[in-house]
């Protein structure tokens, strides 16, 4: 009712002025200037009123969208079962807080389990697949005793989501042209046991980096499984042992948007070099690592990222205990034969 009161009042004022004021019927130059000024004031009032209404509606819509996005890709707690945690996600779509990248970390009776993934494409078009993967992961990590069972649940969730999307496509759309037929998700799921042992399954995703001492190395060198979506997973899913995350060490999980960001000359972002610099900080807290990477990334790129970027940092801050025999060596054995990486390519 109030929204209509001001336009009604302004309209009534314009009509009354035109019908009752002598100046409105006077053809003299001065009278016409006064009439024009009155009409200009009335029109300005109407425009400002409409603008205020649109801004209120925009703010209300944005609050609803931010609340929904926060529930879907919620910020992780600062500590999870003795691990310090920090994460950030940068959407390639301006104005969107989430896009095609996803992450989550959960403490379970089976250990701390984490996932990071990347849906083909970016921005709001990929949000439905992100919701399917995260919803399945948050249930499966508590229900499944082994990591392979978690990955199987994610595979079924993605297949179900893509079938539903394909069924919702217009009947005239051919199978080859159906967007759902071309969609896939790369995911990496890992678990950190109470003694620091790390195990992982990788479906087409970049391997995390281990920050230990003043070094940053890829966590493992095993060939990944195919991404979820286009092809079924093999019958056997051997979990990859990745050594131990010792107290003070950190894992940096990331999507390929961080590796493939380019500068104005087309050079990739040197992620491993930047992480090595971050590892030299004392202590390399998750927030400090994120700040170092994001500052370097924004300095490297020109404008907003062309692809979504997600980073998840887990640092072992559990009390020190006697290290298992060969623990440090086993953590290195997964990466010792890796050749040096070349140049790879909004802060919170």
ZAKE-847180 format. One line per field, with one value per residue (C-alpha): residue number from 1; residue in one letter; chain; x, y, z. Coordinates in Angstrom, 1 decimal, padded with zeros to 4 digits, always signed. Layout:
<vexkols>
n (NUM|...)
res (A|...)
chain (A|...)
u (X|...)
v (Y|...)
w (Z|...)
</vexkols>
This chain:
<vexkols>
n (1|2|3|4|5|6|7|8|9|10|11|12|13|14|15|16|17|18|19|20|21|22|23|24|25|26|27|28|29|30|31|32|33|34|35|36|37|38|39|40|41|42|43|44|45|46|47|48|49|50|51|52|53|54|55|56|57|58|59|60|61|62|63|64|65|66|67|68|69|70|71|72|73|74|75|76|77|78|79|80|81|82|83|84|85|86|87|88|89|90|91|92|93|94|95|96|97|98|99|100|101|102|103|104|105|106|107|108|109|110|111|112|113|114|115|116|117|118|119|120|121|122|123|124|125|126|127|128|129|130|131|132|133|134|135|136|137|138|139|140|141|142|143|144|145|146|147|148|149|150|151|152|153|154|155|156|157|158|159|160|161|162|163|164|165|166|167|168|169|170|171|172|173|174|175|176|177|178|179|180|181|182|183|184|185|186|187|188|189|190|191|192|193|194|195|196|197|198|199|200|201|202|203|204|205|206|207|208|209|210|211|212|213|214|215|216|217|218|219|220|221|222|223|224|225|226|227|228|229|230|231|232|233|234|235|236|237|238|239|240|241|242|243|244|245|246|247|248|249|250|251|252|253|254|255|256|257|258|259|260|261|262|263|264|265|266|267|268|269|270|271|272|273|274|275|276|277|278|279|280|281|282|283|284|285|286|287|288|289|290|291|292|293|294|295|296|297|298|299|300|301|302|303|304|305|306|307|308|309|310|311|312|313|314|315|316|317|318|319|320|321|322|323|324|325|326|327|328|329|330|331|332|333|334|335|336|337|338|339|340|341|342|343|344|345|346|347|348)
res (X|X|X|X|X|X|X|X|X|X|X|X|X|X|X|X|X|X|X|X|X|X|X|X|X|X|X|X|X|X|X|X|X|X|X|X|X|X|X|X|X|X|X|X|X|X|X|X|X|X|X|X|X|X|X|X|X|X|X|X|X|X|X|X|X|X|X|X|X|X|X|X|X|X|X|X|X|X|X|X|X|X|X|X|X|X|X|X|X|X|X|X|X|X|X|X|X|X|X|X|X|X|X|X|X|X|X|X|X|X|X|X|X|X|X|X|X|X|X|X|X|X|X|X|X|X|X|X|X|X|X|X|X|X|X|X|X|X|X|X|X|X|X|X|X|X|X|X|X|X|X|X|X|X|X|X|X|X|X|X|X|X|X|X|X|X|X|X|X|X|X|X|X|X|X|X|X|X|X|X|X|X|X|X|X|X|X|X|X|X|X|X|X|X|X|X|X|X|X|X|X|X|X|X|X|X|X|X|X|X|X|X|X|X|X|X|X|X|X|X|X|X|X|X|X|X|X|X|X|X|X|X|X|X|X|X|X|X|X|X|X|X|X|X|X|X|X|X|X|X|X|X|X|X|X|X|X|X|X|X|X|X|X|X|X|X|X|X|X|X|X|X|X|X|X|X|X|X|X|X|X|X|X|X|X|X|X|X|X|X|X|X|X|X|X|X|X|X|X|X|X|X|X|X|X|X|X|X|X|X|X|X|X|X|X|X|X|X|X|X|X|X|X|X|X|X|X|X|X|X|X|X|X|X|X|X|X|X|X|X|X|X|X|X|X|X|X|X)
chain (A|A|A|A|A|A|A|A|A|A|A|A|A|A|A|A|A|A|A|A|A|A|A|A|A|A|A|A|A|A|A|A|A|A|A|A|A|A|A|A|A|A|A|A|A|A|A|A|A|A|A|A|A|A|A|A|A|A|A|A|A|A|A|A|A|A|A|A|A|A|A|A|A|A|A|A|A|A|A|A|A|A|A|A|A|A|A|A|A|A|A|A|A|A|A|A|A|A|A|A|A|A|A|A|A|A|A|A|A|A|A|A|A|A|A|A|A|A|A|A|A|A|A|A|A|A|A|A|A|A|A|A|A|A|A|A|A|A|A|A|A|A|A|A|A|A|A|A|A|A|A|A|A|A|A|A|A|A|A|A|A|A|A|A|A|A|A|A|A|A|A|A|A|A|A|A|A|A|A|A|A|A|A|A|A|A|A|A|A|A|A|A|A|A|A|A|A|A|A|A|A|A|A|A|A|A|A|A|A|A|A|A|A|A|A|A|A|A|A|A|A|A|A|A|A|A|A|A|A|A|A|A|A|A|A|A|A|A|A|A|A|A|A|A|A|A|A|A|A|A|A|A|A|A|A|A|A|A|A|A|A|A|A|A|A|A|A|A|A|A|A|A|A|A|A|A|A|A|A|A|A|A|A|A|A|A|A|A|A|A|A|A|A|A|A|A|A|A|A|A|A|A|A|A|A|A|A|A|A|A|A|A|A|A|A|A|A|A|A|A|A|A|A|A|A|A|A|A|A|A|A|A|A|A|A|A|A|A|A|A|A|A|A|A|A|A|A|A)
u (+000.0|+002.8|+004.6|+001.6|+001.0|+003.9|+003.3|-000.4|+000.4|+002.8|+000.4|-002.4|-000.1|+000.7|-003.0|-004.0|-001.2|-002.3|-006.0|-005.9|-002.6|-002.8|+000.9|+000.1|-002.1|+000.2|+002.2|+004.8|+008.4|+008.7|+005.5|+006.5|+009.9|+008.1|+005.8|+008.7|+010.5|+007.4|+007.0|+010.7|+010.5|+007.5|+009.2|+012.4|+010.4|+008.8|+012.1|+013.8|+010.8|+011.0|+014.8|+014.5|+012.0|+014.3|+017.3|+015.2|+014.2|+017.7|+019.1|+016.4|+017.1|+020.8|+020.3|+018.3|+020.8|+023.7|+021.9|+021.2|+024.8|+026.2|+024.2|+025.4|+029.1|+029.4|+032.6|+034.5|+035.0|+038.5|+039.4|+038.3|+039.5|+042.9|+043.4|+043.4|+041.3|+040.7|+039.1|+038.2|+036.2|+036.3|+033.6|+034.3|+030.8|+030.8|+028.2|+028.1|+029.6|+029.7|+030.3|+031.5|+034.1|+033.3|+035.0|+034.0|+035.8|+034.1|+035.2|+033.8|+034.4|+036.5|+038.8|+038.7|+037.4|+037.7|+036.6|+037.5|+036.0|+035.5|+032.3|+032.8|+032.0|+031.7|+029.4|+025.7|+025.1|+027.2|+025.5|+023.1|+025.9|+027.8|+024.7|+024.4|+028.0|+028.2|+024.9|+026.0|+029.4|+028.0|+025.9|+028.4|+031.4|+029.4|+027.8|+030.7|+033.6|+036.0|+036.9|+035.9|+032.4|+032.3|+033.4|+030.8|+028.1|+029.4|+029.4|+025.7|+024.7|+026.3|+024.8|+021.3|+021.7|+022.8|+019.9|+017.4|+019.0|+018.9|+015.2|+014.4|+016.0|+013.6|+012.6|+014.0|+017.5|+019.6|+021.7|+024.9|+023.8|+022.4|+024.5|+024.0|+025.6|+028.8|+029.0|+031.6|+033.1|+036.7|+036.9|+039.5|+038.4|+040.9|+040.9|+043.4|+043.4|+044.2|+047.8|+048.2|+048.0|+046.6|+044.8|+043.1|+041.1|+041.4|+039.1|+040.8|+041.7|+045.0|+046.9|+047.2|+050.5|+052.2|+053.8|+056.5|+059.5|+060.3|+059.2|+056.0|+055.6|+052.8|+051.2|+051.2|+052.1|+049.6|+047.5|+044.0|+040.8|+038.4|+036.2|+032.7|+030.0|+031.1|+032.4|+031.7|+034.4|+036.4|+035.2|+038.2|+039.0|+042.4|+043.0|+046.2|+048.4|+049.9|+052.2|+051.6|+050.7|+053.0|+052.3|+053.1|+052.7|+049.9|+048.0|+046.8|+043.9|+043.1|+041.2|+042.8|+041.7|+044.6|+047.1|+045.8|+045.4|+047.4|+049.0|+048.8|+051.6|+049.8|+052.1|+050.6|+050.5|+053.6|+051.5|+054.2|+056.7|+054.2|+053.4|+057.1|+057.2|+054.1|+055.8|+058.7|+056.3|+056.4|+054.0|+052.4|+048.8|+046.0|+044.9|+048.5|+048.8|+045.6|+046.6|+049.9|+048.4|+045.5|+047.8|+050.1|+047.3|+045.6|+049.0|+049.6|+046.2|+044.6|+041.0|+038.8|+039.7|+038.5|+037.7|+036.4|+039.2|+038.9|+041.6|+041.3|+044.2|+044.5|+047.3|+048.0|+048.0|+047.5|+049.9|+053.1|+053.4|+056.1|+056.1|+055.4|+058.4|+059.2|+056.3|+058.4|+059.9|+056.6|+055.2|+058.2|+058.1|+054.9|+056.6|+060.3|+060.2|+058.2|+059.9|+059.9|+056.7|+056.9|+055.1|+051.5|+049.1|+039.5|+040.6|+038.3)
v (+000.0|+002.4|+001.7|+003.1|+006.1|+008.2|+007.7|+008.4|+011.6|+012.7|+011.9|+013.8|+016.8|+016.9|+016.7|+019.4|+021.7|+021.3|+021.9|+024.6|+026.6|+029.6|+029.2|+025.8|+027.6|+030.6|+030.6|+033.0|+031.8|+032.3|+030.3|+027.5|+027.3|+027.0|+024.3|+022.4|+022.6|+021.3|+018.3|+017.6|+017.5|+015.1|+012.8|+012.8|+011.8|+008.9|+007.7|+007.8|+005.9|+003.1|+003.0|+002.6|-000.2|-002.0|-001.7|-003.1|-006.1|-006.6|-006.6|-009.0|-011.4|-011.2|-012.1|-015.1|-016.2|-015.8|-017.8|-020.6|-020.6|-020.6|-023.7|-025.5|-024.6|-023.8|-022.5|-025.3|-025.0|-023.6|-026.9|-030.5|-033.2|-031.6|-030.3|-026.6|-025.8|-022.9|-022.8|-020.3|-020.5|-018.0|-018.1|-017.1|-015.6|-012.1|-011.8|-015.5|-016.8|-020.4|-022.0|-025.3|-026.1|-027.8|-028.8|-030.2|-031.7|-033.8|-035.5|-039.1|-042.2|-043.4|-040.4|-036.9|-037.1|-034.4|-033.9|-031.4|-031.4|-029.5|-029.7|-029.2|-025.6|-023.0|-020.5|-021.0|-023.6|-026.1|-025.5|-028.4|-031.0|-029.4|-029.9|-033.5|-034.3|-032.5|-033.9|-037.4|-036.9|-035.5|-038.7|-041.2|-040.3|-041.3|-044.4|-046.0|-047.6|-047.5|-044.7|-046.8|-047.0|-043.2|-042.8|-045.3|-043.2|-040.1|-041.9|-043.0|-039.5|-037.9|-040.6|-040.0|-036.2|-036.4|-038.7|-036.3|-033.4|-035.3|-036.1|-032.5|-031.4|-030.5|-033.6|-032.0|-031.9|-034.7|-036.9|-035.6|-032.0|-032.5|-030.6|-033.3|-035.9|-033.9|-033.1|-034.7|-034.1|-034.5|-035.4|-036.3|-037.9|-038.5|-039.5|-038.6|-041.2|-040.4|-041.4|-039.1|-041.7|-040.3|-042.4|-041.1|-041.9|-039.6|-039.3|-037.0|-034.3|-032.6|-034.2|-032.1|-030.6|-031.5|-028.6|-030.0|-028.1|-025.5|-027.8|-028.2|-031.5|-033.3|-035.8|-038.7|-039.7|-042.5|-042.2|-041.0|-042.8|-041.4|-038.4|-039.2|-039.0|-040.2|-043.7|-046.1|-046.6|-049.9|-052.8|-052.5|-049.2|-049.5|-046.7|-044.9|-044.7|-041.2|-041.6|-039.7|-036.1|-035.3|-032.6|-029.2|-030.5|-029.2|-030.4|-028.0|-029.3|-027.3|-027.3|-026.9|-023.2|-022.4|-024.2|-022.9|-019.2|-017.2|-013.8|-011.3|-013.1|-016.5|-017.9|-020.4|-019.5|-021.1|-022.8|-025.0|-022.2|-020.1|-022.9|-023.4|-019.7|-020.3|-023.4|-021.2|-019.2|-020.1|-021.5|-022.0|-021.7|-022.5|-018.9|-017.7|-020.2|-019.1|-015.4|-016.1|-018.0|-015.6|-012.5|-014.1|-015.4|-012.0|-010.4|-012.9|-012.7|-009.7|-009.2|-011.9|-015.6|-017.2|-020.5|-021.2|-021.7|-023.6|-024.1|-026.2|-026.3|-028.9|-028.6|-031.2|-029.5|-032.7|-033.3|-034.9|-038.7|-041.2|-041.4|-044.8|-046.5|-045.0|-042.5|-039.6|-041.8|-043.2|-039.7|-038.9|-042.2|-041.2|-038.1|-038.9|-039.8|-036.9|-034.6|-030.9|-029.2|-026.5|-023.2|-023.9|-021.5|-012.6|-013.1|-013.7)
w (+000.0|+000.9|-002.4|-004.2|-002.0|-003.3|-007.0|-006.4|-004.6|-007.2|-010.0|-008.2|-007.7|-011.5|-012.4|-009.8|-011.1|-014.7|-013.9|-011.2|-011.6|-013.9|-014.8|-016.4|-019.0|-019.5|-022.7|-021.5|-021.4|-017.6|-017.0|-019.2|-017.4|-014.1|-015.4|-016.8|-013.5|-011.6|-014.0|-013.7|-009.9|-010.1|-012.6|-010.6|-007.5|-009.4|-010.7|-007.3|-005.8|-008.4|-007.9|-004.1|-004.6|-007.1|-004.7|-001.8|-003.9|-005.1|-001.6|-000.4|-003.3|-002.7|+001.0|+000.1|-002.5|-000.1|+002.5|+000.1|-001.2|+002.3|+003.1|+000.0|+000.2|+003.8|+005.3|+007.1|+010.9|+011.9|+013.5|+012.7|+015.1|+015.7|+012.1|+011.4|+008.4|+006.0|+002.5|-000.2|-003.4|-006.2|-008.8|-012.4|-012.5|-011.1|-008.3|-007.6|-004.4|-005.6|-009.0|-010.3|-007.6|-004.3|-001.1|+002.3|+005.4|+008.0|+011.2|+011.3|+013.3|+010.3|+010.5|+009.0|+005.5|+002.8|-000.7|-003.4|-006.9|-010.1|-012.2|-016.0|-016.7|-014.1|-012.4|-011.6|-014.3|-012.4|-009.0|-009.3|-009.8|-006.9|-004.7|-005.7|-004.9|-001.6|-000.4|-001.2|+000.4|+003.7|+004.1|+002.8|+004.9|+008.0|+006.5|+004.6|+006.5|+003.6|+001.2|-001.9|-000.6|-000.3|-003.9|-005.1|-003.4|-005.2|-008.5|-008.0|-007.0|-010.1|-012.4|-010.9|-011.2|-014.8|-015.7|-014.1|-016.0|-019.3|-018.7|-018.2|-021.5|-024.3|-026.4|-029.6|-028.0|-029.4|-027.1|-028.5|-027.9|-024.4|-021.9|-019.3|-021.6|-021.7|-018.0|-015.7|-012.3|-011.1|-007.4|-004.9|-001.6|+001.2|+004.8|+007.6|+010.4|+014.0|+013.6|+010.6|+007.9|+004.7|+002.1|-001.1|-004.2|-007.2|-010.1|-012.7|-010.1|-009.4|-006.5|-003.4|-002.2|+001.0|+002.9|+005.2|+006.5|+003.7|+000.9|-001.2|-003.0|-004.7|-002.3|-004.7|-008.3|-008.9|-012.1|-011.4|-012.1|-014.8|-013.8|-012.6|-015.2|-018.7|-017.8|-014.9|-012.3|-012.5|-010.3|-008.0|-006.3|-004.7|-002.1|-002.7|+000.5|+000.8|+003.9|+007.1|+007.8|+010.7|+013.3|+011.7|+008.1|+005.9|+002.8|+000.2|-001.9|-005.0|-008.3|-011.7|-011.8|-009.5|-011.7|-015.0|-014.2|-016.7|-016.7|-019.6|-021.4|-021.2|-018.5|-016.0|-012.3|-010.5|-007.8|-006.5|-006.2|-004.3|-002.0|-001.3|-000.2|+002.0|+003.6|+004.8|+007.0|+010.7|+011.3|+007.9|+009.2|+006.8|+006.7|+006.0|+003.2|+001.6|+001.9|+000.3|-002.6|-003.2|-003.2|-005.6|-007.8|-008.1|-008.8|-011.5|-013.3|-015.0|-013.9|-012.4|-012.9|-016.1|-014.2|-010.7|-008.1|-004.8|-002.2|+001.0|+003.5|+006.3|+008.9|+011.5|+014.9|+016.9|+019.8|+018.8|+019.3|+018.4|+014.6|+013.0|+011.6|+008.2|+008.4|+007.1|+004.5|+003.4|+002.9|+000.7|-001.2|-002.9|-004.5|-004.7|-008.3|-009.5|-011.9|-011.0|-012.1|-014.6|-014.4|-013.5|-013.5|-004.7|-001.7|+001.2)
</vexkols>
